[in-house]
Amino acid sequence: MQALPRTSTTGIRHQSEFGHRCRPLFNLAEGFVHLNYGSWGATPRQVTEKAASLRARMEERPDLWFRKLLAPETLRVREVLARYVDADVADLALTENVSASITAVLRSFDGRLGPGKGRVLCFSTVYEMIRNTLTVMEHERGRFVDTIPVSRVVQNDDAFLSPLREYLESGKGTEVRLAIVSHVSSTPALHLPVREIVHLLHKYDIKVLLDGAHAVGLVDLSIRSLGVGRAVDDR
């Protein structure tokens, strides 16, 4: 599998100090060791302080904030994010979280998914929330999800590429309308060979939804060069 380079918010690689040296950057209680950053926080002090200052501006002049100030502030954030992930700002939207984004994309395929209509493809490492959403949709319209099993002990990229290639060459790919691919999976924690996976799927004209949770800040990311039609992230 691929190593995870460390990147700054300007996209320039740097070596970060981890462990006790970076503890002052967070609001964690003394003596508390926080490991589950994938699910809940912790948010750096600099971010919480900026958020607090924006809320204070909003409360000072609520009507002015929502009528005049919020839109340009939101656009500025989108412009910064677009540069960081190398995407067109017109294609970038802010949503509540990754779960809401993925649900919106899946629901946009209503009428095109279901038995005799179209299928969704994913690996067994897909995030549990996505699996649950797909299960609910299958209860509504019948089975339409194909899951490619991947061993929890992964030695190299072929653990993903070989079964995907076998699936596509079997002819089943003709029915797939959308493939959901994690950039960095949750359980087990793996950096998938996204570029190669997307290239294979595009050869069969399959649209790709990239679940980029955990990816921003961990790996070099260029949405433009990956060529995915839909990508979501929560960092």
Backbone as a ProteinNet text record, in pm:
[ID]
protein_1_A
[PRIMARY]
MQALPRTSTTGIRHQSEFGHRCRPLFNLAEGFVHLNYGSWGATPRQVTEKAASLRARMEERPDLWFRKLLAPETLRVREVLARYVDADVADLALTENVSASITAVLRSFDGRLGPGKGRVLCFSTVYEMIRNTLTVMEHERGRFVDTIPVSRVVQNDDAFLSPLREYLESGKGTEVRLAIVSHVSSTPALHLPVREIVHLLHKYDIKVLLDGAHAVGLVDLSIRSLGVGRAVDDR
[TERTIARY]
83.9	0	87.1	26.6	102.4	125.3	240.1	270.7	185.6	169.1	88.3	178.6	203.6	286.8	214.5	288.9	230.1	228.8	116.9	106	56	100.1	51.3	-74	-136.5	-258.2	-229.5	-102.8	-69.3	-29.9	-35.4	-0.7	147.4	228.1	371.7	404.4	481.5	514.1	604.1	583.8	667.9	665.9	759.9	764.2	697.9	591.6	518.5	567	558.9	588.9	461.5	471.7	356.3	377.6	277.6	291.1	275.7	351.5	336.7	370.5	457	497.9	380.9	283.7	172.2	49.7	57.5	-58	-110.1	-21.6	-72.8	-159	-156.9	-237.9	-385.2	-416.1	-552.2	-604.1	-734.9	-800.8	-823.2	-748.1	-767.2	-736.1	-812.3	-790.9	-655.1	-592.9	-463.5	-474.5	-385.6	-384.4	-474.1	-555.1	-645	-575.2	-574	-511.8	-621.8	-625.5	-731.5	-675.5	-734.9	-685.5	-782.3	-911.7	-1011.5	-1040.7	-942.1	-962.8	-1054.6	-1066.5	-1149.4	-1296.3	-1343	-1485.5	-1518.6	-1440.9	-1474.4	-1347.6	-1331.3	-1223.7	-1089.7	-999.2	-1014.3	-978.1	-1047.2	-1025.4	-914	-818.5	-709.8	-762.7	-691.5	-731.4	-749.3	-660.2	-666.1	-799.6	-851	-977.6	-1094.7	-1095.2	-1205.8	-1209.9	-1092.4	-1089.2	-1142.7	-1110.2	-1163	-1314.5	-1361.2	-1505.6	-1577.3	-1517.1	-1577.6	-1583.7	-1479.8	-1478.5	-1585.1	-1607.5	-1711.7	-1850.3	-1870.1	-1999.4	-2023.2	-1915.5	-1929.2	-1969.8	-1910	-1946.5	-2093.3	-2137.9	-2276.5	-2371.4	-2338.4	-2427	-2427.1	-2320.4	-2314.9	-2413.5	-2424	-2513.4	-2578.3	-2670.3	-2726.3	-2784.6	-2864.5	-2929.9	-2827.4	-2729.4	-2624.3	-2543	-2517.1	-2436.2	-2501.4	-2629.5	-2695.3	-2730.4	-2756	-2793.2	-2672.3	-2562.3	-2452	-2317.4	-2288.8	-2153.1	-2132.1	-2236	-2219.3	-2179	-2245.2	-2217.1	-2072.2	-2016.9	-1876.7	-1779.2	-1811	-1725.8	-1725.1	-1842.7	-1853.7	-1777.5	-1787.9	-1715.9	-1565.1	-1518.9	-1375.9	-1325.5	-1404.8	-1368.5	-1363.5	-1461.5	-1464.3	-1344.7	-1303.3	-1187.4	-1059.2	-1043.4	-924.9	-924.9	-1039.7	-1049.6	-1026.5	-1079	-1062.7	-915.5	-840.1	-696.3	-625.3	-666.6	-598.9	-619.4	-741.8	-769.9	-762.5	-721.7	-708.2	-839.3	-940.3	-1070.2	-1121.9	-1216.7	-1279.8	-1373	-1362.4	-1445.2	-1593.4	-1629.6	-1770.8	-1824.2	-1734	-1775.5	-1772.5	-1734.5	-1716.2	-1828.7	-1892.2	-2002.9	-1974.5	-2024	-2011.7	-2139.5	-2125.1	-2240.9	-2221.6	-2321.8	-2316.3	-2202.6	-2188.6	-2082.1	-2076.5	-1981.1	-1964.7	-2089.2	-2150.2	-2270.3	-2381.2	-2404.2	-2507.6	-2472.7	-2345.6	-2302.1	-2321.7	-2280.4	-2292.5	-2438.9	-2520.6	-2663.2	-2724.5	-2684	-2735.8	-2697	-2571.7	-2527.8	-2605.8	-2619.3	-2691.8	-2837.6	-2899	-3038.5	-3053.2	-2946.3	-2952.9	-2961	-2930.4	-2938.4	-3073.4	-3168.4	-3301.5	-3357.7	-3416.1	-3470.3	-3371.7	-3243.1	-3139.6	-3075.2	-3122.7	-3067.8	-3177.3	-3142.9	-3239.2	-3231.5	-3298.1	-3298.1	-3345.4	-3265	-3300.3	-3272	-3223.1	-3194.4	-3045.3	-2986.9	-2845.4	-2796.3	-2664.7	-2606.7	-2503.3	-2474.7	-2368.2	-2259.6	-2135.3	-2021.2	-1937.4	-1892.1	-1802.5	-1716.2	-1611.3	-1528.4	-1585.6	-1545.4	-1592.8	-1538.8	-1439.6	-1384.7	-1464.3	-1575.6	-1657.2	-1699.4	-1710.6	-1746	-1885.3	-1902.5	-2026	-2148.8	-2137	-2251	-2298.2	-2203.4	-2240.6	-2310.9	-2256.3	-2319.1	-2462.6	-2482.5	-2617.2	-2713.4	-2665.4	-2749.6	-2789.4	-2694.4	-2722.7	-2822	-2810.2	-2902.8	-3045.3	-3060.8	-3193.3	-3250.4	-3166.2	-3212.5	-3250.1	-3178.2	-3212.5	-3345.4	-3375.5	-3506.1	-3618.5	-3590	-3690.3	-3713.6	-3606.4	-3618.1	-3560.2	-3510.1	-3451.8	-3299.2	-3235.6	-3089.2	-3026.3	-2929.7	-2860.2	-2714.6	-2663.4	-2527.6	-2438.4	-2326	-2223.6	-2104.3	-2061.2	-1948.3	-1832	-1717.4	-1596.7	-1523.9	-1510.7	-1445.1	-1294.6	-1243.4	-1100.5	-1054.4	-943.4	-889.3	-853.7	-872.3	-837.1	-686.3	-613.3	-466.8	-421.7	-384	-351.5	-201.2	-145.7	-1.3	37.9	-44.5	-11.5	-138.7	-121.4	-236.2	-317.6	-255.4	-327.5	-443.4	-441	-552.4	-682.8	-673.1	-789.7	-799.8	-688.4	-691.3	-726	-674.1	-698.7	-845.7	-911.4	-1054.2	-1141.7	-1102.5	-1179.5	-1167.7	-1046.2	-1024.5	-1102.2	-1100.6	-1172.8	-1322.7	-1374.5	-1517	-1554.6	-1476.8	-1508.7	-1496.4	-1395.7	-1375.1	-1479.7	-1551.8	-1656.4	-1780.9	-1786	-1900.4	-2004.2	-1987.4	-2085.2	-2081.9	-1968.1	-1953.6	-2049.6	-2107.5	-2200.9	-2325.9	-2358.2	-2478.6	-2450.6	-2322.8	-2287.4	-2303.2	-2381.3	-2400.3	-2306.4	-2264.8	-2182.3	-2094.6	-1967.7	-1875.9	-1836.4	-1842.4	-1804	-1668.3	-1571	-1433.4	-1384.4	-1331.2	-1270.8	-1128.1	-1087.8	-947.4	-861.4	-905.5	-843	-954.9	-950.9	-1059.7	-1051.1	-1164.4	-1172.4	-1128	-1189.3	-1157.6	-1145.8	-1025.4	-897.6	-852.9	-758	-708.5	-608.4	-650.7	-566.9	-575.5	-464.2	-461.8	-477.3	-594.5	-623.7	-553.3	-522	-463.1	-570	-615.4	-732.1	-713.7	-597.4	-576.5	-592.9	-534.9	-543.8	-686.1	-753.6	-892.5	-982.4	-968.5	-1050.7	-1023.3	-896.2	-860.8	-930.2	-929.4	-996	-1146.2	-1208.2	-1353.3	-1391.4	-1311.5	-1341.4	-1330.1	-1247	-1236.1	-1369.4	-1452.1	-1582.9	-1695.9	-1658.1	-1756	-1840	-1775.9	-1845.5	-1815.3	-1919.2	-1902.5	-1849.9	-1770.7	-1704.4	-1743.3	-1779.6	-1798.2	-1682.8	-1596.5	-1479.6	-1512.8	-1507.8	-1524.5	-1386.5	-1365.3	-1233	-1213.7	-1305.1	-1288.1	-1151.1	-1082.7	-947.3	-837.3	-871.3	-767.1	-704.2	-786.8	-733.7	-641.8	-519.4	-421.5	-332.8	-375.7	-296.1	-221.6	-285.6	-225.8	-231.8	-141.2	-149.1	-277.1	-355	-486.3	-509.9	-546.1	-583.9	-710.1	-825	-951.5	-950.2	-888.7	-885.9	-813.5	-696	-617.1	-675.5	-745.6	-808.3	-921.9	-988.3	-1094.1	-1223.1	-1243	-1368.2	-1477.8	-1598.3	-1709.1	-1763.3	-1745.7	-1801.9	-1703.4	-1670.1	-1578.5	-1626.7	-1616.4	-1660.3	-1551.1	-1542.2	-1446	-1496.7	-1443.1	-1490.9	-1379	-1268.3	-1159.7	-1147.6
-119.4	0	124	239	361.4	433.4	499.4	578.3	704.1	763.3	883.6	1003.3	1085.2	1204.1	1307.3	1385.8	1492.7	1619.9	1688.4	1809.7	1924.1	2044	2163.6	2213.2	2315.8	2368.5	2443.3	2463.2	2525.8	2421.5	2293.7	2187.5	2158.3	2224.2	2202.9	2100.8	2000.9	1897.5	1953.1	1901.2	1941	1831.2	1833.8	1736.8	1796.8	1733	1781.9	1712.1	1783	1723.6	1660.5	1534.2	1466.1	1439.8	1377.5	1344	1465.5	1467.2	1571.8	1710.7	1719.5	1850.9	1926.7	1855.8	1924.3	1934.4	1884.2	1887.4	2028.3	2131.5	2267.5	2321.1	2255.6	2300.4	2264.1	2181.3	2131.9	2167.2	2151.7	2181.4	2057	1952.4	1826.3	1840.8	1768.6	1770.6	1710.3	1762	1712.1	1564.2	1484	1341.5	1257.4	1322.2	1247.8	1218.6	1092.4	1051.8	1022.9	1102.5	1090.7	1023.4	910.6	835.4	835.1	848.9	832.6	964.2	1014.7	1138.4	1117.1	993.6	967.9	993.6	975.5	991.2	1125.8	1166.1	1287.9	1367	1482.9	1575.8	1506	1561.7	1689	1805	1916.7	2032.1	2119.2	2161.3	2247.7	2378.8	2434.3	2560.4	2671	2676	2782	2779.3	2658.7	2644.7	2682.1	2633	2665.8	2815.6	2877.7	3022.3	3101	3056.6	3122.5	3105.8	2985.8	2960.8	3048.5	3063.3	3147.4	3293.4	3339.5	3478.5	3502.5	3403.9	3416.8	3416.7	3332	3331.7	3464.8	3523.1	3652.7	3760.6	3759.5	3855.9	3839.5	3715	3687.7	3742.6	3720.5	3764.3	3915.8	3982.2	4128	4195.9	4144.9	4203.3	4090.9	4015.7	3897.6	3924.9	4028.3	4055.8	4088.5	4171.8	4206	4082.9	3998.2	3877.9	3788.7	3759	3665.4	3728.8	3858.8	3922.7	3962.2	4004.1	4063.2	3990.2	3937.2	3890.5	3740.6	3660.4	3515.5	3463.8	3512.4	3462.6	3486.1	3609.5	3628.4	3549.9	3532.1	3451	3305.3	3255.1	3117.2	3098.9	3196.8	3189.5	3188.2	3269	3273.8	3137.8	3073.1	2940	2839.9	2846.1	2753.8	2775.8	2900.9	2930.3	2872.5	2884.5	2828.8	2676.8	2614.9	2469.3	2419.6	2491.3	2451.2	2449.8	2549.5	2551.8	2435.1	2405.3	2301.3	2161.8	2132.1	1999.1	1997.6	2110.8	2123	2087.9	2170.6	2153.7	2289.8	2292	2417.1	2462.8	2591	2641.1	2628.5	2637.1	2625	2484.1	2386.8	2248.2	2209.5	2302	2269.7	2329.4	2244.6	2290.1	2251	2331.8	2301.6	2233.6	2120.3	2048	2022.3	1962	1937.3	1842.6	1733.4	1635.9	1538.2	1443.8	1346.3	1260.2	1220.8	1136.1	1202.6	1330.8	1403.6	1413.5	1434.2	1447.2	1318	1206.7	1078	1040.1	1066.8	1039	1121	1246.9	1333	1278.5	1233.2	1177.7	1051.6	961.7	837.8	865.5	960.1	992	1058	1121.8	1183.4	1078.5	953	843.8	773	827.5	768	746.5	630.2	596.9	524.7	528.8	462	345.7	317.4	208.5	110.2	-17.1	-119.4	-236.2	-346.8	-462.2	-426.4	-460.6	-431.3	-289.9	-205.7	-65.9	-36.2	-54.7	-25.3	-67.1	-88	-137.9	-39.9	-55.2	19.9	-79.7	-38.6	-124.6	-62.3	-143.2	-94.7	-209.9	-175.2	-276	-306.7	-419.1	-455.3	-361.1	-278	-180.4	-50.1	-46	75.5	115.5	245.5	295.3	247.2	215.4	154.1	240.1	372.5	460.3	443.1	431.4	413.5	280	176.9	44.9	50.4	121.6	131.4	204.8	313.6	388.7	301.7	226.2	137	28.4	-21.9	-124.5	-71	51.8	114	128	170.8	187.7	53.8	-52.6	-185.4	-233.9	-198.6	-234.5	-167.2	-50.3	25.4	-28.8	-81.6	-114.4	-248.7	-328	-457.4	-448.5	-563.6	-569.3	-508.7	-419.9	-361.6	-328.6	-376	-344.7	-467.4	-449.4	-553.4	-512.1	-601.4	-572.7	-665.4	-606.6	-684.1	-710.2	-836.5	-865.5	-839	-778.2	-751.2	-803.5	-873.6	-926	-812.1	-834.7	-733.5	-724	-822.7	-817.7	-791.5	-667.3	-625.2	-610.2	-676.5	-672	-564.9	-544.7	-447.4	-405.6	-321.6	-266	-371.8	-484.9	-589.1	-646.5	-625.9	-672.2	-606.8	-485.4	-414.8	-429	-414.7	-408.7	-543.4	-651.4	-783.1	-823.8	-818.1	-854.8	-757.7	-630.5	-533.5	-566.6	-596	-630.6	-757.1	-855.4	-980.7	-955.3	-870.2	-836.8	-770.1	-672.4	-597.7	-685.2	-770.3	-855.4	-965.4	-990.7	-1092.7	-1045.4	-915	-859.5	-795.2	-808.2	-750.7	-597.8	-540.3	-394.9	-320.6	-388.8	-321.8	-272.5	-328.9	-289.7	-186.1	-154.7	-64	81.2	157.5	299.5	386.1	333.9	413.8	322.1	360	289.7	384.3	335.8	415.2	366.6	458.2	421.9	508.5	446.1	520.8	558.8	681.7	720.8	662	682.5	620.1	551.5	419.7	347.3	359.3	330.9	344.3	217	104.2	-23.3	-131.7	-179.8	-137.5	-3.8	61.9	191.2	168.7	196.2	171.4	287.6	316.8	415.9	340.4	350.5	273.8	332.4	248.3	295.5	360.9	477.5	541.1	568.9	622.4	658.4	537.2	425.1	304.1	248.1	255.4	207	289.6	421.7	510.2	485.2	466.2	439.7	312.9	207.7	83	103.4	173.3	195.2	279.4	380.2	466.5	392	289.9	209	142.9	123.4	61.6	165.2	294	404	403.5	370.9	369.3	498.5	566.9	690	656.5	746.9	721.2	827	780.7	866.5	838.1	937.2	920.2	964.1	868.8	899.3	939.5	1071	1121.6	1148.6	1098.6	1120	1069.9	1148.9	1121.9	1158.2	1185.6	1203.8	1343.1	1447.4	1583.5	1604.7	1645.9	1665.1	1544.2	1428.3	1307	1271.8	1294	1256.2	1374.4	1377.5	1476.2	1451.7	1554.3	1536.1	1633.3	1580.3	1661.7	1602.2	1659.9	1610.4	1620.1	1726.9	1749.2	1635.6	1596.9	1494.1	1354.6	1331.7	1201.6	1179.2	1288	1275.5	1215.6	1217.1	1164	1268.7	1222	1315.6	1369.9	1290.8	1329	1289	1383.4	1355.2	1429.2	1363.9	1426.1	1409.3	1507.4	1498.8	1580.3	1551.2	1618.7	1686.9	1719.3	1787.2	1932.3
0	0	0	-22.9	-40.2	92.8	103.2	221.9	223.5	340.3	355	376.2	271.9	290.2	374.5	450.7	529.5	447.1	445.1	365.7	450.6	419.3	488.7	418.4	473.6	411.5	283.1	250.3	122.6	20.5	59.8	-32.4	-35.8	48.8	51.2	159.6	125.1	222.4	332.9	451.4	563.5	667.2	757.1	864.1	988	1035.2	1150.3	1276.8	1387.9	1516.6	1571.9	1612.2	1667.8	1816.7	1878.4	2018.9	2108.2	2219.5	2321.1	2268	2168.8	2116.8	2053.7	1997.9	1932.2	2022.8	2146.3	2236	2261.9	2274.3	2297.5	2183.5	2067.7	1954.8	1972.2	2072.6	2091.1	2230.1	2249.3	2376.2	2461.7	2436.6	2507.5	2656.8	2738.1	2882.7	2916	3018.1	3061.7	3099.9	3044.5	3075.7	2987.6	2902.5	2814	2682.3	2640.2	2514.5	2412.7	2308.2	2207.3	2082.4	2043.4	1928.8	1811	1835.9	1730.7	1658.3	1584.6	1509.6	1390.1	1346	1229.8	1254	1376.8	1406.8	1470.4	1574.4	1647.6	1680.6	1615.1	1653.8	1662.6	1737.7	1806.7	1713.2	1730.6	1645	1701.6	1618.9	1666.9	1724.6	1823.6	1885.7	1782	1684.9	1584.7	1510.5	1485.7	1413.6	1503.4	1628.3	1718.2	1748.2	1756.8	1782.4	1663.8	1541.1	1422.1	1413.7	1444.3	1441.8	1543.9	1661.5	1765.9	1722.2	1653.8	1608.2	1501.9	1415	1312.7	1376.1	1478	1547.3	1617.9	1673.9	1741.4	1641.3	1521.4	1416.9	1379.4	1369.9	1334.4	1441.1	1569.9	1677.9	1695.1	1653.6	1665.6	1572.3	1449.7	1349.2	1267.9	1328.4	1261.8	1123.9	1112.3	984.5	876.2	910.3	815.6	777.7	876.7	850.9	746	766.7	676	541.2	539.4	413.9	328.6	393	318.3	332.8	450.7	480.2	461.4	485.1	481.8	343.5	240.2	104.7	62.9	76	38.5	126	255.6	342.8	295.7	260.4	212.3	82.1	-8	-134.5	-110.8	-16	13.7	62.6	148.9	198.4	84.1	-4.4	-118.5	-208.8	-227.4	-311.9	-252.3	-120.7	-53.9	-65.5	-39.7	-47.8	-190.1	-287.5	-426.9	-466.6	-420.7	-450.5	-382.2	-260.8	-182.8	-241.3	-287.9	-342.8	-494.4	-554.2	-699.7	-770.1	-743.7	-808.2	-850.2	-943.4	-982.7	-871.8	-834.8	-725.2	-757.6	-885.1	-924.7	-899.8	-889.1	-867.4	-719.9	-632.7	-491.5	-408.1	-327.4	-241.7	-97.8	-3.1	139.4	186.8	255.3	306.7	456.5	518.1	662.4	698.5	624.2	647.8	530.9	538.9	431.2	415.6	527	520.6	440.4	466.7	393.6	245.8	216.5	77.1	0.4	60	-8	-27.9	74	60	-53.2	-64.9	-172.1	-309	-322.4	-451.1	-484.6	-387.2	-412.6	-450	-378.6	-409.2	-545.7	-593.8	-726.5	-836.9	-802.1	-899.3	-893.1	-817.1	-809.7	-949.9	-968.9	-1100	-1188.4	-1150.2	-1231	-1158.2	-1034.3	-955.3	-917.3	-920.8	-883.4	-979	-948	-1036.7	-1176.5	-1276.1	-1414	-1457.1	-1366.3	-1398.9	-1393.3	-1277	-1262.1	-1125.6	-1114.2	-991.2	-936.2	-806.3	-739.6	-701.1	-719.9	-689.2	-578.6	-483.1	-379	-328.8	-254.4	-189.2	-50.8	6.3	139.8	246.7	212.5	306.2	307.8	236.3	230.8	372.3	395.5	528.8	569.3	698.2	746.7	717.2	729.3	701.2	557.8	464.3	323.7	305.5	369.2	361.3	414.4	525.2	583.5	490.4	427.9	334.1	215.9	163.4	50.8	91.3	214.6	263.3	268.8	317.5	321.8	180.8	87.1	-50.6	-112.4	-76.5	-129	-72.3	51.5	108	30	-25.9	-100	-240.5	-303.7	-446.4	-487.2	-392.9	-426.5	-434.4	-446	-440.8	-567.2	-547.3	-662.1	-628.9	-515	-472.5	-487.6	-554.9	-565.5	-480.3	-392.2	-303.5	-336.2	-364.5	-393.1	-261.5	-220	-92.2	-97.9	9.7	22.6	157.9	159.5	284.6	379.3	509.2	607.7	625.8	576	576.8	432.9	405.2	269	254.3	154.4	131.4	30.8	-73	-177.1	-251.2	-351.6	-424.6	-497.6	-530.8	-603.6	-522.9	-392	-310	-354.2	-410.3	-463.5	-615.1	-683.4	-829.3	-892.8	-839.7	-900.4	-894.5	-776.8	-776.1	-853.5	-858.2	-937.4	-1085.4	-1129.2	-1270.6	-1306.6	-1216.9	-1241.5	-1251.8	-1164.5	-1167.6	-1299.6	-1340.9	-1462.7	-1587.4	-1590.9	-1708.3	-1718.9	-1608.3	-1610.9	-1685.9	-1713.6	-1784.8	-1695.5	-1563.3	-1471.1	-1471.7	-1511.6	-1507.9	-1598.2	-1695	-1787.8	-1716.9	-1600.9	-1527.5	-1419.5	-1396.2	-1286.5	-1330.1	-1254.5	-1282.1	-1199	-1080.3	-989.9	-906.1	-892.4	-802.6	-690	-566.2	-449.9	-402.1	-399.4	-366.5	-251.4	-147.4	-37.5	-74.9	-40.3	-60.9	50.2	174.7	291.2	368.3	375.4	439.9	591.6	656.6	802.2	872.7	835.5	899.3	792.7	767	823	761.9	827.7	779.4	666.8	543.7	426.7	329.1	263.8	156.2	24.5	-35.4	-155.8	-277.8	-377.5	-503.2	-590.4	-548.7	-608.7	-757	-792.8	-933	-1024.5	-985.2	-1066.8	-1067.9	-954.1	-946.7	-1037.9	-1030.7	-1114	-1261.9	-1297	-1437.1	-1486.9	-1406.1	-1444.4	-1463.2	-1369.6	-1377	-1497.4	-1527.3	-1641.7	-1773.9	-1779.8	-1901.6	-1934.2	-1831.5	-1849.9	-1838.5	-1847.7	-1844.6	-1717.4	-1604.6	-1476.2	-1400.9	-1356.4	-1279.4	-1139.8	-1084.1	-956.2	-852.9	-733.1	-616.8	-522	-501	-414.9	-272.7	-180	-38	14.9	24.3	60.2	208	293.1	436.6	480.6	560.5	611.1	511.6	386.1	285.2	288.7	299.3	296.9	417.1	390.1	494.9	516.9	468	481.7	353.6	240.2	112.2	15.7	-79.4	-186.1	-265.1	-284.7	-344.1	-458.4	-574.9	-689.5	-750.2	-716.9	-770.9	-923.1	-973.5	-1118.1	-1190.4	-1139.6	-1208.4	-1188.4	-1077.9	-1056.8	-1155.4	-1194.3	-1293.7	-1241.9	-1109.2	-1054.9	-1068	-1097.2	-1116	-985.7	-877	-747.5	-639.5	-552.2	-441.1	-317.5	-200.9	-75.9	28.1	119.6	228.9	345.7	465	585	661.8	598.1	667.8	623
[MASK]
+++++++++++++++++++++++++++++++++++++++++++++++++++++++++++++++++++++++++++++++++++++++++++++++++++++++++++++++++++++++++++++++++++++++++++++++++++++++++++++++++++++++++++++++++++++++++++++++++++++++++++++++++++++++++++++++++++++++++++

